[in-house]
Amino acid sequence: MSNKKKVFIKTYGCQMNEYDSEKLVLDLEKNHYEQTTEIQEADMVVLNTCNIREKAAEKVYSELGRIKKFKDHKTDLKIGITGCVAQAESLEIFERQPAVDFIVGPQSYHKFPEIISKLKDGERNIIETSFEASDKFKSIASLAGKPKPSAFVTIQEGCDKFCTFCVVPYTRGKEVSRSQNDILSEIRESAKKGAKEVILLGQNVNSYNFEGISFSSLIYSLAEIDEIKRIRFMTSHPRDMTDELINAFGVIPKLMPFLHLPVQSGSNRILKSMNRGHLVEEYVEIINKLRFIRKDICFSSDFIVGYPGETDKDFQETIDLCKQVQFAQAYSFNYSSRPGTPASRKEELDENLKKTRLHVLQDLLNKQQTTFLNEQKNRIHKVLFEKIGRGIDEYVGRTEQFSPVTVVSKENIVGEIRMVKINSVMSHSLKGVLK
């Protein structure tokens, strides 16, 4: 019987948080903890939080109210808040929920051994919210992840862009890039464990620059690792889509023909108000260049609807941009004010108007996604299978363009890249048969 303590971790938000949670578990395992999926078994509960969307903090407080009930019966249960809400709310968390024992910002996970030691000594109200991402990077370099066909690897954190609606610069700090040697070392370890694909992560991943090594140079180096067959990255900023990076899509077959490139609005007036630093015309030029050198590439994007000051004309320009680009998939949200951001001081639009516009945009984007998926029918794709599906003998993978595909197979094909003929289309995915 294991004498290790158990930790329950709930992760909110993006892939970077998923990556952080995975590394946090590995670090805790070195300190005599093991992960559990049953909260009632836990000796420690960690909520790894995200603060991008409206009411993110309120969701955390609601969850804390539920967790506190476990602590009422198990008084030595330790409760911690990590991630962006921890960075943004800090002391207020202790005030609103006294059951919380520690708060750790997204750049301070490497201090967990020290925090565990303090908890053992009976300390509470522990706060670690420094912005030293480089220290975090040094720490995670030695933490080898569990075997996965597709591996996330954070290469950059923080943001220097200061878009008026975004909290990332205030919760993750300035842009900091990780050592290329550490990145490649982690990827080689993942490859030894069976990884065929790597997804490079960063708040502005294509702003990567470590001691003069550019993002495109990093991708060229990564492509030389034989075991890695596929390379992806997210999330990108249009201002950092250099010609060198664009050209890499044409000369590196391992760089998959899918790009998530948030534009946020199709109106230059709104983009200026958002402090995005690019024009719609520049965004379209990037799309056109990529389509010229990589015929099979497809695009995803993010849109904010109802940003303060958005007129009917501004919104129509967003619709026009979508019709021009024809996105394979996209994410769209009503604008929600984030405390402390410049946009939070602007007068907001009527909520019903925002909802109406969002419905119109999402209807268009859903039709575009359906069209893209229908175009895949009867085509043959190379699919990397990542996991077992829900049905009998069912396996789930992704095409080169990142579309999810389900097949039935009597053999275990997790971790394999197989040829699949698409024979049917679901609402957001594909079904096929092995060739």
Secondary structure, DSSP 8 states (H G I E B T S, - for coil): ----EEEEEEE-SSHHHHHHHHHHHHHHHHTTEEE-S-GGG-SEEEEEE--SSTTHHHHHHHHHHHHHHHHHH-TT-EEEEEEHHHHHHTHHHHHH-TT--EEE-TT-GGGHHHHHHHHHTT--SEEE----HHHHHHHHTT------SEEEEE-EE--S---TT--HHHHT-S-EE--HHHHHHHHHHHHHTT--EEEEE-TTGGG-EETTEEHHHHHHHHHT-TT--EEEEE---GGG--HHHHHHHHH-TTB-SEEE---B-S-HHHHHHHT----HHHHHHHHHHHHHH-TT-EEEEEEEES-TT--HHHHHHHHHHHHHH--SEEEEEE----TTSGGGGS----HHHHHHHHHHHHHHHHHHHHHHHHHTTT-EEEEEEEEE-SSTTEEEEE-TT--EEEEE-SS--TT-EEEEEEEEE-SS-EEEEE-
